[in-house]
Amino acid sequence: MKTPWMVLVAALFVVAVPVHAQPAEEPIVKLLNEMSEKPEHHLAIAGYYRTLAAEALTEVQKHEAMRNTYRRHDHRRLKTGMPARRSMKRHCDRLIELHQETAREYEELAKLHEAEAATN
């Protein structure tokens, strides 16, 4: 009597796992997949990339402020023996660099889609 129930439960997992394994498609991904050659689609995508670039620049500002906080305060040493100031400054500098690069990439994508919209 246990075997049919176990088979049923196992079958439910086999069916349920693929459904949960697939993430929901983001609107921009859907737009990119369905994108035609209409200029308004390219302008919408450019706007989306500009929004992402602005978000990345907001992160730059946040990490610059954090880095400056570490510069002003003499924090204790970390357990590794390294002064917290130097370690955190390095961390913030790296994130600033990455977010600046991300913003540049999104800005380039926006320009590419704006140029594509202008040619149509």
C-alpha positions as CSV (number, residue, x, y, z in Angstrom):
1,M,0.0,0.0,0.0
2,K,2.9,2.4,0.6
3,T,4.4,1.9,-2.9
4,P,1.5,3.6,-4.8
5,W,1.7,6.6,-2.5
6,M,5.5,6.8,-2.9
7,V,5.2,6.6,-6.7
8,L,2.6,9.4,-6.6
9,V,4.7,11.6,-4.4
10,A,7.8,11.0,-6.5
11,A,5.8,11.8,-9.7
12,L,4.7,15.1,-8.1
13,F,8.3,16.1,-7.4
14,V,9.3,15.3,-10.9
15,V,6.6,17.5,-12.3
16,A,7.0,20.3,-9.7
17,V,10.7,20.7,-9.8
18,P,11.0,22.0,-13.4
19,V,8.2,24.5,-12.8
20,H,10.0,26.0,-9.9
21,A,13.4,25.8,-11.5
22,Q,12.5,28.3,-14.2
23,P,12.7,31.9,-13.1
24,A,9.9,34.3,-14.2
25,E,10.9,36.2,-17.3
26,E,11.6,39.9,-16.7
27,P,9.7,42.4,-18.8
28,I,12.8,43.6,-20.5
29,V,13.8,40.1,-21.5
30,K,10.3,39.6,-22.9
31,L,10.6,42.8,-24.8
32,L,14.0,41.9,-26.2
33,N,12.7,38.5,-27.2
34,E,9.7,40.0,-29.0
35,M,11.4,43.1,-30.2
36,S,10.7,44.1,-33.8
37,E,12.4,46.8,-35.7
38,K,10.1,49.6,-34.3
39,P,12.0,52.6,-33.0
40,E,9.8,52.9,-29.9
41,H,10.9,49.4,-28.8
42,H,14.5,50.5,-29.1
43,L,13.8,53.7,-27.2
44,A,12.1,51.7,-24.5
45,I,15.1,49.5,-24.2
46,A,17.5,52.5,-24.1
47,G,15.4,54.0,-21.3
48,Y,15.7,50.7,-19.4
49,Y,19.4,50.6,-19.8
50,R,19.7,54.3,-18.7
51,T,17.8,53.4,-15.5
52,L,20.2,50.6,-14.8
53,A,23.1,53.0,-15.4
54,A,21.7,55.5,-13.0
55,E,21.2,52.7,-10.4
56,A,24.9,51.7,-10.8
57,L,25.9,55.3,-10.3
58,T,23.8,55.5,-7.2
59,E,25.8,52.5,-5.9
60,V,29.0,54.4,-6.8
61,Q,28.0,57.3,-4.6
62,K,27.0,55.0,-1.7
63,H,30.4,53.3,-1.8
64,E,32.3,56.5,-2.1
65,A,30.5,57.8,1.1
66,M,31.3,54.5,2.9
67,R,34.9,54.7,1.8
68,N,35.1,58.3,3.1
69,T,33.7,57.2,6.4
70,Y,36.4,54.6,6.8
71,R,39.0,57.3,5.9
72,R,37.8,59.6,8.7
73,H,37.6,57.0,11.5
74,D,40.4,54.9,12.9
75,H,38.7,51.6,13.1
76,R,40.2,48.7,15.0
77,R,42.1,46.0,13.3
78,L,40.3,43.1,11.8
79,K,40.9,39.6,13.1
80,T,43.3,39.1,10.2
81,G,45.5,41.8,11.7
82,M,44.9,44.2,8.8
83,P,43.7,47.6,9.7
84,A,39.9,47.8,8.9
85,R,40.4,51.2,7.2
86,R,42.7,49.8,4.5
87,S,40.7,46.7,4.0
88,M,37.4,48.5,3.7
89,K,38.8,51.2,1.5
90,R,40.1,48.5,-0.9
91,H,36.6,46.9,-0.8
92,C,34.8,50.2,-1.6
93,D,37.3,51.1,-4.3
94,R,36.8,47.8,-6.0
95,L,33.0,48.1,-5.9
96,I,33.2,51.7,-7.1
97,E,35.2,50.6,-10.1
98,L,32.8,47.7,-10.9
99,H,29.7,49.9,-10.6
100,Q,31.3,52.7,-12.8
101,E,32.1,50.1,-15.4
102,T,28.6,48.7,-15.2
103,A,27.1,52.2,-15.7
104,R,29.4,52.7,-18.7
105,E,28.3,49.4,-20.3
106,Y,24.6,50.2,-19.8
107,E,25.1,53.7,-21.2
108,E,26.7,52.2,-24.3
109,L,23.8,49.8,-24.7
110,A,21.4,52.7,-24.4
111,K,23.3,54.6,-27.1
112,L,23.3,51.6,-29.4
113,H,19.5,51.2,-29.1
114,E,18.9,55.0,-29.6
115,A,21.0,54.9,-32.7
116,E,19.0,51.9,-33.9
117,A,15.8,53.8,-33.3
118,A,17.1,56.8,-35.2
119,T,17.8,54.6,-38.3
120,N,14.3,53.4,-38.6
